[in-house]
């Protein structure tokens, strides 16, 4: 786990929060490893897990039990959320815990945080790093919003995906919920085309919790109509999750095309496929 933490507030409160976060993090991986065999099983029936973070992972994935999903779909967000709790104390104005792109937020009253989105990891190379990273878009999360979690999933990320989205970024009530939902929506951004390379997950990683399920390995440039078809499929899933109260909003990106759900009027969500431009504002 590669975790970056930022926080603002009084020096004494931040020192105490950082120490608490470090102490909590120290044994967290061992806790999860102890229950790893159960964490790699599909979510079904009653939760069999004991640890607080493990149970949070299972609960975040439980709404998607009709899909094939294991608690591992929410591991990064659940860990970030656990550490964010260490900053829920007087004197801390705001904090953000970024666990590989899945972010948990802690915001005091009247605080906000602006988050940048880099939509396509394929464009991130040594030259881009030297020139400075320019985000593809930004959005703001305020303390008044029912959002404390931001997560991104896609076929180019660290985890496997069943779909072809370059990125699906979800805002939700918690980081674990956002993580699970981003996985599900990214899986839904898909289209059938023989040019898309897919392989069983177990051939790519022998201990993958997806077993023999076929995951996306490579996506060639596709015709805009096919990209829009895939994005629309994911948008329908995102809309259903939004109506169910499982997410606040989502931004779906595939081959420089963007589709965004609308937080104010879910039934009037934007279904216009927009060419992604650096500096776009999503919310």
C-alpha positions as CSV (number, residue, x, y, z in Angstrom):
1,X,0.0,0.0,0.0
2,X,1.4,3.4,-1.0
3,X,-0.4,6.0,1.0
4,X,-0.1,9.8,0.9
5,X,-1.6,11.8,3.7
6,X,-2.2,15.6,3.8
7,X,-3.8,17.5,6.6
8,X,-4.3,21.0,7.9
9,X,-5.0,22.3,11.4
10,X,-3.3,23.1,14.7
11,X,0.2,21.6,15.2
12,X,-0.8,19.7,18.3
13,X,-3.9,18.2,16.7
14,X,-2.0,17.2,13.6
15,X,0.9,15.6,15.5
16,X,-1.6,13.5,17.5
17,X,-3.5,12.5,14.4
18,X,-0.4,11.6,12.4
19,X,0.8,9.4,15.3
20,X,-2.6,7.7,15.6
21,X,-2.6,7.1,11.8
22,X,0.9,5.6,11.9
23,X,0.0,3.3,14.9
24,X,-3.2,2.1,13.1
25,X,-1.4,1.5,9.8
26,X,1.4,-0.5,11.4
27,X,-0.6,-3.6,12.0
28,X,-3.3,-3.1,9.4
29,X,-1.8,-5.2,6.6
30,X,-1.3,-8.2,9.0
31,X,-4.9,-8.0,10.0
32,X,-6.1,-8.2,6.4
33,X,-3.6,-11.0,5.5
34,X,-5.1,-13.1,8.4
35,X,-8.4,-13.1,6.7
36,X,-7.2,-13.0,3.1
37,X,-8.7,-16.4,2.0
38,X,-12.2,-15.1,3.0
39,X,-11.5,-11.7,1.5
40,X,-10.9,-13.4,-1.9
41,X,-14.3,-15.1,-1.9
42,X,-17.4,-13.6,-3.6
43,X,-19.7,-11.6,-1.3
44,X,-22.6,-13.9,-0.4
45,X,-25.0,-14.3,2.5
46,X,-23.8,-13.2,5.9
47,X,-20.5,-11.5,6.4
48,X,-17.9,-14.1,7.7
49,X,-15.2,-11.6,8.5
50,X,-14.0,-10.4,11.9
51,X,-11.7,-7.4,11.4
52,X,-13.2,-3.9,11.3
53,X,-11.6,-3.0,7.9
54,X,-12.3,-6.4,6.5
55,X,-16.0,-6.1,7.4
56,X,-16.1,-2.6,6.0
57,X,-14.8,-4.0,2.7
58,X,-17.5,-6.7,2.7
59,X,-20.2,-4.2,3.5
60,X,-19.2,-1.8,0.8
61,X,-19.4,-4.7,-1.8
62,X,-22.6,-6.2,-0.4
63,X,-24.9,-4.0,-2.6
64,X,-23.3,-5.6,-5.6
65,X,-23.6,-9.2,-4.5
66,X,-25.6,-10.0,-7.7
67,X,-22.4,-9.3,-9.6
68,X,-19.2,-11.4,-9.1
69,X,-17.5,-9.2,-6.5
70,X,-15.1,-9.9,-3.6
71,X,-14.3,-7.6,-0.7
72,X,-11.0,-7.0,-2.3
73,X,-12.8,-4.6,-4.6
74,X,-12.9,-2.1,-1.7
75,X,-9.6,-2.7,0.0
76,X,-7.8,0.5,-0.9
77,X,-10.8,2.7,-0.1
78,X,-11.5,0.9,3.2
79,X,-7.9,1.3,4.3
80,X,-7.9,5.0,3.5
81,X,-11.2,5.4,5.3
82,X,-9.8,3.7,8.4
83,X,-6.9,6.1,8.5
84,X,-9.1,9.1,7.9
85,X,-10.8,8.3,11.2
86,X,-7.6,9.3,13.0
87,X,-8.1,12.9,11.8
88,X,-11.7,13.2,13.0
89,X,-10.7,15.3,16.0
90,X,-10.8,18.9,17.3
91,X,-8.1,21.0,15.7
92,X,-8.0,19.2,12.4
93,X,-9.6,21.4,9.7
94,X,-9.3,18.9,6.8
95,X,-7.4,15.8,5.8
96,X,-7.1,13.5,2.8
97,X,-5.7,10.0,2.7
98,X,-4.8,8.9,-0.8
99,X,-4.3,5.1,-1.1
100,X,-3.1,4.6,-4.7
101,X,-5.8,7.0,-6.0
102,X,-8.6,6.0,-3.7
103,X,-9.1,8.9,-1.3
104,X,-10.8,9.3,2.0
105,X,-11.7,12.8,3.2
106,X,-12.1,14.4,6.6
107,X,-13.6,17.9,6.4
108,X,-14.6,20.2,9.3
109,X,-17.5,22.6,8.9
110,X,-17.1,25.1,6.1
111,X,-14.0,23.2,4.7
112,X,-13.6,21.9,1.2
113,X,-11.1,20.2,-1.0
114,X,-10.4,20.4,-4.7
115,X,-9.4,17.1,-6.4
116,X,-7.7,16.8,-9.8
117,X,-8.4,14.0,-12.2
118,X,-5.8,12.5,-14.5
119,X,-8.0,10.4,-16.7
120,X,-5.6,8.2,-18.8
121,X,-2.5,6.7,-17.2
122,X,-1.2,5.8,-20.7
123,X,-0.2,9.4,-21.2
124,X,1.9,9.4,-18.0
125,X,5.5,8.9,-18.9
126,X,8.9,10.2,-17.9
127,X,8.6,13.2,-20.2
128,X,5.2,14.1,-18.8
129,X,6.5,13.9,-15.3
130,X,9.4,16.2,-16.2
131,X,7.1,18.8,-17.8
132,X,4.7,18.7,-14.9
133,X,1.4,16.9,-14.6
134,X,-1.7,18.8,-15.9
135,X,-5.0,17.4,-14.7
136,X,-7.7,16.6,-17.2
137,X,-10.3,18.0,-14.8
138,X,-11.1,19.1,-11.3
139,X,-14.0,18.9,-8.9
140,X,-14.6,20.3,-5.4
141,X,-15.9,18.4,-2.4
142,X,-17.3,20.6,0.4
143,X,-18.2,19.8,3.9
144,X,-21.9,20.3,3.0
145,X,-21.8,17.5,0.5
146,X,-22.6,13.9,1.5
147,X,-19.2,12.9,0.0
148,X,-16.2,11.7,2.0
149,X,-14.8,9.2,-0.5
150,X,-13.3,9.4,-4.1
151,X,-12.1,6.4,-6.0
152,X,-11.0,5.6,-9.5
153,X,-11.0,2.3,-11.4
154,X,-10.2,1.3,-15.0
155,X,-8.4,-1.3,-17.1
156,X,-5.1,0.6,-16.9
157,X,-5.0,0.7,-13.1
158,X,-3.3,-1.5,-10.6
159,X,-6.3,-3.9,-10.4
160,X,-7.9,-5.9,-13.1
161,X,-11.1,-4.7,-14.8
162,X,-13.7,-6.4,-17.0
163,X,-14.4,-3.3,-19.0
164,X,-12.5,-0.9,-21.2
165,X,-12.8,2.4,-19.3
166,X,-9.6,4.3,-19.0
167,X,-11.0,5.7,-15.8
168,X,-14.2,5.8,-13.8
169,X,-14.1,8.3,-10.9
170,X,-16.8,8.0,-8.3
171,X,-17.8,10.3,-5.4
172,X,-19.6,8.6,-2.6
173,X,-20.4,8.8,1.1
174,X,-17.3,6.8,2.1
175,X,-14.0,5.8,0.4
176,X,-14.9,2.1,0.6
177,X,-18.3,2.7,-1.0
178,X,-16.6,4.8,-3.8
179,X,-14.0,2.1,-4.3
180,X,-16.5,-0.7,-4.8
181,X,-18.8,1.4,-7.0
182,X,-16.0,2.5,-9.2
183,X,-15.0,-1.1,-9.8
184,X,-18.6,-2.1,-10.7
185,X,-19.1,0.9,-13.0
186,X,-15.7,0.4,-14.8
187,X,-16.6,-3.2,-15.4
188,X,-19.8,-2.0,-17.1
189,X,-18.0,0.3,-19.5
190,X,-17.7,-2.3,-22.1
191,X,-18.4,-3.4,-25.7
192,X,-17.9,-6.6,-27.6
193,X,-15.1,-6.3,-30.2
194,X,-12.6,-8.9,-31.3
195,X,-9.7,-6.4,-31.2
196,X,-9.9,-6.0,-27.4
197,X,-7.4,-8.3,-25.8
198,X,-8.7,-10.2,-22.7
199,X,-7.2,-13.0,-20.7
200,X,-8.1,-15.1,-17.6
201,X,-7.1,-13.2,-14.5
202,X,-5.4,-16.3,-13.0
203,X,-3.0,-16.3,-16.0
204,X,-1.9,-12.8,-15.2
205,X,-1.7,-13.2,-11.4
206,X,-1.9,-16.7,-10.0
207,X,-3.6,-15.6,-6.7
208,X,-6.1,-13.2,-8.2
209,X,-9.5,-13.2,-6.5
210,X,-11.1,-13.2,-10.0
211,X,-9.8,-16.6,-10.8
212,X,-10.6,-17.6,-14.4
213,X,-12.7,-14.6,-15.1
214,X,-11.6,-12.8,-18.3
215,X,-10.1,-9.4,-17.7
216,X,-9.0,-6.6,-20.1
217,X,-5.4,-6.6,-21.1
218,X,-5.3,-4.2,-24.1
219,X,-7.7,-1.9,-25.8
220,X,-6.8,-0.6,-29.3
221,X,-8.2,2.7,-30.7
222,X,-11.9,2.1,-31.3
223,X,-14.4,3.9,-33.5
224,X,-16.1,6.8,-31.6
225,X,-19.5,5.0,-31.9
226,X,-18.1,1.9,-30.1
227,X,-16.5,4.1,-27.4
228,X,-19.9,5.9,-26.9
229,X,-21.7,2.5,-26.7
230,X,-19.3,1.3,-24.0
231,X,-19.6,4.6,-22.0
232,X,-23.4,4.6,-22.2
233,X,-23.5,1.1,-20.8
234,X,-21.4,2.3,-17.8
235,X,-23.5,5.5,-17.5
236,X,-26.6,3.4,-17.1
237,X,-25.1,1.5,-14.3
238,X,-23.8,4.7,-12.6
239,X,-27.3,6.2,-12.9
240,X,-28.9,3.2,-11.2
241,X,-26.4,3.4,-8.4
242,X,-27.0,7.1,-8.0
243,X,-30.8,6.6,-7.9
244,X,-30.2,3.9,-5.2
245,X,-28.2,6.4,-3.1
246,X,-25.0,4.4,-3.4
247,X,-23.0,7.1,-5.1
248,X,-23.1,10.9,-5.4
249,X,-21.7,11.3,-8.9
250,X,-19.4,9.7,-11.4
251,X,-17.1,10.7,-14.3
252,X,-16.5,8.0,-17.0
253,X,-13.6,8.4,-19.5
254,X,-12.8,6.2,-22.4
255,X,-10.4,7.1,-25.2
256,X,-10.7,10.9,-24.6
257,X,-14.5,10.8,-24.4
258,X,-16.2,11.9,-21.2
259,X,-19.6,11.1,-19.7
260,X,-20.7,12.5,-16.4
261,X,-23.7,11.9,-14.1
262,X,-25.5,15.0,-12.9
263,X,-25.7,15.4,-9.1
264,X,-28.5,17.9,-9.1
265,X,-30.9,16.3,-11.5
266,X,-30.2,12.6,-11.8
267,X,-32.9,12.0,-14.4
268,X,-31.4,14.8,-16.6
269,X,-27.8,13.6,-16.3
270,X,-25.6,14.6,-19.2
271,X,-25.6,12.0,-21.9
272,X,-23.5,14.1,-24.2
273,X,-20.2,12.6,-25.1
274,X,-17.7,15.4,-24.6
275,X,-14.1,15.4,-25.9
276,X,-12.0,15.5,-22.7
277,X,-10.1,18.8,-22.4
278,X,-7.5,19.6,-19.8
279,X,-8.8,21.8,-17.0
280,X,-12.5,20.7,-17.3
281,X,-14.5,21.2,-14.2
282,X,-16.8,18.3,-13.2
283,X,-18.5,19.7,-10.1
